[in-house]
Amino acid sequence: ANLSNDYFTNRQDRYVLIDKCEKLADFYENFVNRLSKISLQMDESEKFAKSPAMSSHPYERSLKDFKSESRDLVRTFLEEERLKNTVNEEDLEKYDTWIFPSVQMGPFDIRQDSELTVNILRSGDKS
């Protein structure tokens, strides 16, 4: 996030309420759970430690290994979600609005959002 003074003084937050969309809520809940595996966790003595799910550490060991392991965990999650949330012809006719979550995590070389934006902009009429 941009942490400039303007960010905190001239901020205009926007929110959208999405009702009755269990699959989207499940996606974000599962995504946060996956991210918690790559996050440092504070113990009862207020010391930070790596998650037991991770073999690498972001600063006590190789940052390259940490990024690689984190990228693999996130990419695996995204692929699992893609496979269980396929769209068929019947779905396309059933709804008039679609929401596709996309993830942007540059340090882990995950750029779904920027790739999606470029593809949408390039898909328009050339004139």
Accessible surface in RSA format (square Angstrom, percent):
REM  Atomic radii and reference values for relative SASA: ProtOr
REM  Chains: A
REM  Algorithm: Lee & Richards
REM  Probe-radius: 1.40
REM  Slices: 20
REM RES _ NUM      All-atoms   Total-Side   Main-Chain    Non-polar    All polar
REM                ABS   REL    ABS   REL    ABS   REL    ABS   REL    ABS   REL
RES ALA A   1   117.55 108.1  33.75  52.1  83.80 190.6  52.11  73.4  65.44 173.3
RES ASN A   2   100.03  69.0  85.46  82.6  14.57  35.1  34.81  83.8  65.22  63.0
RES LEU A   3   128.02  71.3 101.37  72.5  26.66  67.0 103.09  72.4  24.94  67.1
RES SER A   4    48.98  41.4  36.60  48.8  12.38  28.5  44.76  95.3   4.22   5.9
RES ASN A   5   114.15  78.7 100.33  97.0  13.81  33.3  39.84  95.9  74.30  71.8
RES ASP A   6    89.81  62.9  86.58  86.2   3.23   7.6  20.55  48.4  69.26  69.1
RES TYR A   7    62.87  29.4  54.34  30.9   8.53  22.2  44.00  33.1  18.86  23.3
RES PHE A   8   130.69  65.4 103.23  63.9  27.46  71.5 104.16  63.1  26.54  75.9
RES THR A   9    88.80  63.2  54.61  55.4  34.19  81.5  56.77  76.2  32.04  48.4
RES ASN A  10   106.78  73.6  80.65  77.9  26.13  62.9  32.35  77.9  74.43  71.9
RES ARG A  11   116.11  48.8  84.15  42.9  31.97  76.1  41.52  56.7  74.60  45.2
RES GLN A  12   132.02  73.8 115.69  84.6  16.33  38.9  37.02  78.8  95.00  72.1
RES ASP A  13    72.17  50.6  41.01  40.8  31.16  73.7  13.88  32.7  58.28  58.1
RES ARG A  14   190.07  79.8 158.64  80.9  31.43  74.8  78.19 106.9 111.88  67.8
RES TYR A  15   186.66  87.1 152.44  86.7  34.22  89.0 127.75  96.0  58.91  72.6
RES VAL A  16   126.40  83.2  95.57  86.5  30.83  74.3 100.07  86.9  26.34  71.4
RES LEU A  17   164.20  91.4 132.70  94.9  31.50  79.2 135.80  95.4  28.40  76.4
RES ILE A  18    73.75  42.0  47.36  35.3  26.39  63.6  50.33  36.2  23.42  63.5
RES ASP A  19   103.31  72.4  81.93  81.5  21.38  50.6  24.03  56.6  79.28  79.1
RES LYS A  20   193.64  94.5 146.35  89.8  47.29 112.6 106.29  95.7  87.35  93.0
RES CYS A  21    50.62  38.3  37.47  41.8  13.15  30.9  10.16  25.7  40.46  43.6
RES GLU A  22   134.46  77.2 123.15  93.2  11.31  26.9  47.55  92.0  86.91  71.0
RES LYS A  23   139.67  68.1 132.72  81.4   6.95  16.5  94.04  84.6  45.63  48.6
RES LEU A  24    21.90  12.2  18.19  13.0   3.72   9.3  21.72  15.3   0.18   0.5
RES ALA A  25    62.58  57.5  49.57  76.5  13.01  29.6  58.61  82.5   3.97  10.5
RES ASP A  26    57.69  40.4  57.58  57.3   0.11   0.3  15.54  36.6  42.15  42.0
RES PHE A  27    15.91   8.0  15.63   9.7   0.28   0.7  15.67   9.5   0.24   0.7
RES TYR A  28   103.28  48.2 102.94  58.6   0.34   0.9  77.92  58.6  25.35  31.3
RES GLU A  29   108.12  62.1  99.22  75.1   8.90  21.2  36.93  71.4  71.19  58.1
RES ASN A  30    51.35  35.4  48.00  46.4   3.35   8.1  10.74  25.9  40.60  39.2
RES PHE A  31    23.60  11.8  23.60  14.6   0.00   0.0  23.60  14.3   0.00   0.0
RES VAL A  32    93.68  61.6  93.10  84.3   0.59   1.4  93.15  80.9   0.53   1.5
RES ASN A  33    79.89  55.1  78.29  75.7   1.60   3.9  23.03  55.4  56.86  55.0
RES ARG A  34    37.01  15.5  35.51  18.1   1.50   3.6   2.24   3.1  34.77  21.1
RES LEU A  35    44.93  25.0  44.92  32.1   0.01   0.0  44.93  31.6   0.00   0.0
RES SER A  36    52.23  44.1  48.14  64.2   4.09   9.4  35.92  76.5  16.31  22.8
RES LYS A  37    81.81  39.9  81.17  49.8   0.64   1.5  37.46  33.7  44.34  47.2
RES ILE A  38    17.79  10.1   9.96   7.4   7.82  18.9  10.80   7.8   6.99  19.0
RES SER A  39    51.85  43.8  44.09  58.8   7.76  17.9  29.52  62.9  22.33  31.3
RES LEU A  40    59.38  33.1  38.51  27.5  20.88  52.5  38.51  27.0  20.88  56.2
RES GLN A  41    75.15  42.0  69.83  51.0   5.31  12.7  34.24  72.9  40.90  31.0
RES MET A  42   109.69  56.8  76.80  50.8  32.89  78.3  55.95  47.6  53.74  71.2
RES ASP A  43    70.22  49.2  55.39  55.1  14.83  35.1  41.03  96.6  29.19  29.1
RES GLU A  44   183.00 105.1 147.91 111.9  35.08  83.5  70.55 136.5 112.44  91.8
RES SER A  45    77.40  65.4  51.12  68.2  26.28  60.6  52.69 112.2  24.71  34.6
RES GLU A  46   134.04  77.0 116.13  87.9  17.91  42.6  28.87  55.9 105.16  85.9
RES LYS A  47   138.32  67.5 134.10  82.3   4.22  10.1  85.61  77.1  52.71  56.1
RES PHE A  48   117.25  58.7  91.51  56.7  25.74  67.0  91.51  55.5  25.74  73.7
RES ALA A  49    49.64  45.6  46.18  71.3   3.46   7.9  49.64  69.9   0.00   0.0
RES LYS A  50    71.23  34.7  59.37  36.4  11.86  28.2  37.77  34.0  33.46  35.6
RES SER A  51     4.90   4.1   3.82   5.1   1.08   2.5   0.11   0.2   4.79   6.7
RES PRO A  52   127.80  93.1  93.99  85.7  33.81 122.9 102.31  84.5  25.49 158.4
RES ALA A  53    54.08  49.7  20.34  31.4  33.73  76.7  32.90  46.3  21.18  56.1
RES MET A  54     4.43   2.3   2.07   1.4   2.35   5.6   3.01   2.6   1.42   1.9
RES SER A  55    76.75  64.9  67.35  89.9   9.39  21.6  52.05 110.8  24.70  34.6
RES SER A  56     7.24   6.1   5.98   8.0   1.25   2.9   7.14  15.2   0.10   0.1
RES HIS A  57    10.91   6.0  10.91   7.6   0.00   0.0   8.44   8.7   2.47   2.9
RES PRO A  58    26.77  19.5  21.09  19.2   5.67  20.6  21.09  17.4   5.67  35.3
RES TYR A  59   144.40  67.4 113.77  64.7  30.63  79.7  94.14  70.7  50.26  62.0
RES GLU A  60   128.89  74.0  93.41  70.7  35.49  84.5  33.95  65.7  94.94  77.5
RES ARG A  61   154.71  65.0 130.54  66.5  24.17  57.5  46.67  63.8 108.05  65.5
RES SER A  62    49.46  41.8  34.48  46.0  14.98  34.5  36.05  76.8  13.41  18.8
RES LEU A  63    93.21  51.9  87.66  62.7   5.55  13.9  87.66  61.6   5.55  14.9
RES LYS A  64   166.68  81.3 158.72  97.4   7.96  19.0 105.50  95.0  61.19  65.2
RES ASP A  65    80.80  56.6  76.99  76.6   3.81   9.0  16.31  38.4  64.50  64.3
RES PHE A  66    21.60  10.8  21.60  13.4   0.00   0.0  21.60  13.1   0.00   0.0
RES LYS A  67    69.81  34.1  69.81  42.8   0.00   0.0  25.79  23.2  44.02  46.9
RES SER A  68    40.80  34.5  40.80  54.4   0.00   0.0  14.57  31.0  26.23  36.7
RES GLU A  69    39.66  22.8  35.44  26.8   4.22  10.1  26.65  51.5  13.01  10.6
RES SER A  70     0.00   0.0   0.00   0.0   0.00   0.0   0.00   0.0   0.00   0.0
RES ARG A  71    56.87  23.9  56.87  29.0   0.00   0.0   3.28   4.5  53.59  32.5
RES ASP A  72    81.76  57.3  79.25  78.9   2.51   5.9  27.11  63.8  54.65  54.5
RES LEU A  73    40.30  22.4  39.26  28.1   1.04   2.6  40.20  28.2   0.10   0.3
RES VAL A  74     0.01   0.0   0.01   0.0   0.00   0.0   0.01   0.0   0.00   0.0
RES ARG A  75   108.37  45.5 103.55  52.8   4.82  11.5  42.92  58.7  65.45  39.7
RES THR A  76    68.11  48.4  62.38  63.2   5.73  13.6  43.41  58.3  24.70  37.3
RES PHE A  77     5.76   2.9   5.76   3.6   0.00   0.0   5.76   3.5   0.00   0.0
RES LEU A  78    20.85  11.6  15.78  11.3   5.06  12.7  16.11  11.3   4.74  12.7
RES GLU A  79    75.51  43.3  73.18  55.4   2.33   5.5  43.44  84.0  32.07  26.2
RES GLU A  80    81.80  47.0  77.09  58.3   4.71  11.2  39.93  77.2  41.87  34.2
RES GLU A  81    11.19   6.4  10.50   7.9   0.69   1.6   5.99  11.6   5.20   4.2
RES ARG A  82   141.15  59.3 130.23  66.4  10.92  26.0  74.27 101.5  66.88  40.5
RES LEU A  83   107.20  59.7  90.90  65.0  16.30  41.0  91.05  63.9  16.15  43.5
RES LYS A  84   126.63  61.8  97.82  60.0  28.82  68.6  72.82  65.5  53.81  57.3
RES ASN A  85    52.32  36.1  35.79  34.6  16.52  39.8  25.38  61.1  26.94  26.0
RES THR A  86    96.53  68.7  76.64  77.7  19.89  47.4  49.62  66.7  46.90  70.9
RES VAL A  87    65.28  43.0  34.03  30.8  31.25  75.3  34.36  29.9  30.92  83.9
RES ASN A  88    87.16  60.1  80.18  77.5   6.98  16.8  40.55  97.6  46.62  45.1
RES GLU A  89   125.05  71.8 120.29  91.0   4.76  11.3  62.81 121.5  62.24  50.8
RES GLU A  90   124.46  71.5 116.67  88.3   7.79  18.5  43.75  84.6  80.71  65.9
RES ASP A  91    32.23  22.6  32.23  32.1   0.00   0.0   3.73   8.8  28.51  28.4
RES LEU A  92    93.47  52.1  78.16  55.9  15.31  38.5  78.55  55.2  14.93  40.2
RES GLU A  93   146.24  84.0 110.05  83.3  36.19  86.2  48.68  94.1  97.56  79.7
RES LYS A  94   127.28  62.1  92.50  56.8  34.78  82.8  61.08  55.0  66.19  70.5
RES TYR A  95   116.46  54.4 102.45  58.3  14.01  36.5  78.15  58.7  38.30  47.2
RES ASP A  96   143.81 100.7 105.07 104.6  38.74  91.6  48.38 113.9  95.43  95.2
RES THR A  97    98.04  69.7  79.41  80.5  18.63  44.4  60.79  81.7  37.25  56.3
RES TRP A  98    88.65  35.6  61.30  29.7  27.36  64.2  58.17  31.0  30.48  49.4
RES ILE A  99    84.45  48.1  60.04  44.7  24.41  58.8  63.23  45.5  21.22  57.6
RES PHE A 100   129.71  64.9 111.58  69.1  18.12  47.2 111.65  67.7  18.06  51.7
RES PRO A 101    43.39  31.6  22.13  20.2  21.26  77.3  26.77  22.1  16.62 103.3
RES SER A 102    36.75  31.1  11.69  15.6  25.06  57.7   3.72   7.9  33.03  46.3
RES VAL A 103     9.93   6.5   7.15   6.5   2.79   6.7   9.93   8.6   0.00   0.0
RES GLN A 104    87.67  49.0  60.04  43.9  27.63  65.8  39.76  84.6  47.91  36.3
RES MET A 105    34.16  17.7  29.83  19.7   4.33  10.3  34.08  29.0   0.08   0.1
RES GLY A 106    27.71  34.2   0.00   N/A  27.71  34.2  16.63  45.6  11.08  24.8
RES PRO A 107    92.94  67.7  75.22  68.6  17.73  64.4  85.26  70.4   7.69  47.8
RES PHE A 108    22.85  11.4  22.85  14.2   0.00   0.0  22.85  13.9   0.00   0.0
RES ASP A 109    76.16  53.3  71.57  71.2   4.59  10.9  16.44  38.7  59.71  59.6
RES ILE A 110     6.61   3.8   4.30   3.2   2.31   5.6   6.61   4.8   0.00   0.0
RES ARG A 111    97.24  40.8  91.61  46.7   5.63  13.4  29.99  41.0  67.25  40.8
RES GLN A 112    67.14  37.5  62.82  45.9   4.33  10.3  27.88  59.4  39.26  29.8
RES ASP A 113    62.13  43.5  62.10  61.8   0.03   0.1   4.31  10.1  57.82  57.7
RES SER A 114    45.90  38.8  40.08  53.5   5.82  13.4  40.30  85.8   5.60   7.8
RES GLU A 115   107.54  61.7 102.68  77.7   4.86  11.6  41.21  79.7  66.33  54.2
RES LEU A 116    71.58  39.9  68.97  49.3   2.61   6.6  70.99  49.9   0.60   1.6
RES THR A 117    65.39  46.5  63.72  64.6   1.67   4.0  47.55  63.9  17.83  27.0
RES VAL A 118    61.47  40.4  60.37  54.7   1.10   2.6  61.47  53.4   0.00   0.0
RES ASN A 119    93.78  64.7  87.36  84.4   6.43  15.5  22.80  54.9  70.98  68.6
RES ILE A 120   105.93  60.3  99.28  74.0   6.65  16.0 101.12  72.8   4.81  13.0
RES LEU A 121   135.34  75.4 112.16  80.2  23.18  58.3 115.15  80.9  20.19  54.3
RES ARG A 122   170.96  71.8 158.26  80.7  12.70  30.2  56.01  76.5 114.95  69.7
RES SER A 123    91.98  77.7  53.17  71.0  38.81  89.4  46.68  99.4  45.30  63.5
RES GLY A 124    42.53  52.4   0.00   N/A  42.53  52.4  35.26  96.8   7.27  16.3
RES ASP A 125   129.52  90.7  89.64  89.2  39.88  94.3  44.78 105.4  84.74  84.5
RES LYS A 126   182.91  89.2 146.37  89.8  36.53  87.0 121.51 109.4  61.40  65.4
RES SER A 127   132.97 112.4  65.04  86.8  67.93 156.5  69.15 147.3  63.82  89.4
END  Absolute sums over single chains surface
CHAIN  1 A    10601.7       8719.0       1882.7       5832.5       4769.2
END  Absolute sums over all chains
TOTAL         10601.7       8719.0       1882.7       5832.5       4769.2
